[in-house]
Amino acid sequence: MSQPRQVQLSEAKEWLSRETKPLFGPLQDKAASLVKEIKIRIDDAVQSSQKILQNSENEMDKNSTKTYRFARNANKFAENLIETINAVTAPAEFNYDRIHTFCGDLEKALGVSEQLRRGAYPYISPYFIFDRRRLDVSLKRLYDITKELRGFLTTKYVKVKTVEEAHALVDRLPQTINETKQNQENRRLTEEKKRALEEQIAETNKKIAEIEARDELNELLKVNQRIEELRESVKHNLRYLQKPFFKLQSLARTSEVAIPLDEMNKLGDYLGDPYMALATEQDGFSTLKNILTKLDATIAQGKLKLKTTRIRKAQDQINSILQKDSLGQLQRNCKEALQRRKQLMTSETITTLQNQLTQLQNQLGELRKESELANSRAKALNDEQEKLQDRTEHLRRELEKSILQLTNKNLQVVFSN
């Protein structure tokens, strides 16, 4: 099988015009001839309508009771008919779509004209008979030439549509190819940005790791971990007192139990953050002991409405704190850890390192956001590239198919690099 002839896309339009000229030219001439004939028939129909319009006006001017109503009906009919026909505009330039639209508009106008004619004639007869016959002949001729145009469009001129579509494909292909090239450039720039962001992220992570490895921050980290461990320990040692503390606070607010303001404030601290409440108390946590003493008395008075098991566990914990000093060493540990953290936090070195770390972490967050956007854009551009390539190949195949249909020549359209 012989290889198809190749033609550059830049030369395809000229080649196509040259090959289809023997087909395209005569069909265009025929279409122009038909449109010219239709314009003549339209003018004839309008003139026939104007004749009815003029004669009916003359008859109306006579003001005859016998003919006035018939003349008025004829006058209105002629006005409507002229307006309907004149609404159809012949195309100044010819292509398939323009002529197809013109033919459709003409057919609609003729349909409306026929409705007007059938609706008006019974109310005009028996007058204006010669004018009506002339109009009927004009409309019949216009109908016949319109029917001929429709047949020509359907059977022969449709080939011109194929030629026009092929030319349109030749025009669309360069645009699609340019869009593909621009998209490729956008992909390249996006990939470069992705690589630059990845390098910046890696460098920022390295700087963060170097700062976090400093002894000063390591010590602060250990102290913070120690505080968290102590926080859990304090919470555990006061776990059975949280509900009773809440009940006691409610009773104090309703004046059922008298508690000084400083103890009420501290009670709120123990409900909010038991670790900080214990660590910031004076040695021996006298305020907590006073609160526990009042709580014990409230329980003994039966004012604390709790389940028996909760009451018993709370009393055991109260006794352990007041009689066995179960929180003594824990408070000392809490104070030491908190004090050490304060010392470290006031260190100029720690402050500088933390500021640097915060700045780098914020920078890292922004870089990661940019990286996510770049990745998302890269994916969108890749998807768009596939669509553009598919569209380009589809247009090429359609063009080659149209060329084969029009010229019976197997042609391969190639793109310049």
Secondary structure by P-SEA (a helix, b strand, c coil): ccccccccccaaaaaaaaaaaaaaaaaaaaaaaaaaaaaaaaaaaaaaaaaaaaaaaaaaaacccccaaaaaaaaaaaaaaaaaaacccccccccaaaaaaaaaaaaaaaaaaaaaaaaccccccccaaaaaaaaaaaaaaaaaaaaaaaaaaaccaaaaaaaaaaaaaaaaaaaaaaaaaaaaaaaaaaaaaaaaaaaaaaaaaaaaaaaaacaaaaaaaaaaaaaaaaaaaaaaaaccaaaaaaaaaaaaaaccccccaaaaaaaaaaaccaaaaaaaccccaaaaaaaaaaaaaaaaaccccccaaaaaaaaaaaaaaaccccaaaaaaaaaaaaaaaaaaaacaaaaaaaaaaaaaaaaaaaaaaaaaaaaaaaaaaaaaaaaaaaaaaaaaaaaaaaaaaacccbbbbbbcc
